[in-house]
Amino acid sequence: MRLTDAFVSENGKTAENACLECAATMLNINYGHNFELMQKCRRLEEYSLFVAEVRKWIEAGGDRKQAVDDAVDVCIDQGILRDILIRERTAIVNMVLSCTKKQYERLVEKELEQQEREIKKKEKQLRAGEKKMEEQEKQLRAGEKKMREQEQHIREQERILELNRKLVSEKEYALLEQIQNDPELTQKLLSQYGI
């Protein structure tokens, strides 16, 4: 996010030739996001919990002031920003209530857009994972096929070895020499000897 994005020129475009530019990384500090950051900063986590509690009470309906008061009470009871909420309760309640309906709707819309981006990102990761899994399954099937072929080849070699032993024990050296270059004769003898 860039500082100049917040300012629009007279023609409705953002300032392109700004004298000062500031780029910042936006982090989602809504409750349930950026766990690592929340673990490092307890106050930020408490703020996140407070905002979530206020939203919950406001979304439940009824009077906004009463909803904010109830959310503050719950947070104080649970030790969430307790010291600040007790000391600055009135100022905090007024600050939350001063957020106009339009501002609130904009915040909700931005949050929904962020959630939609996160969902799309996760869907993309899921599709990539599924594709990788399909490739791995394909490789596994190819490996299994190759293994079956190798097992079949080994069994065939064992049968030929057994035939060679039979021919040696019966002193059939001429046949033994012939089967080295004659697969048809080999198959015939394997069948004849019941191997």
Order of alpha helices (4+ residues) and beta strands (2+ residues): alpha-alpha-alpha-alpha-alpha-alpha-alpha-alpha
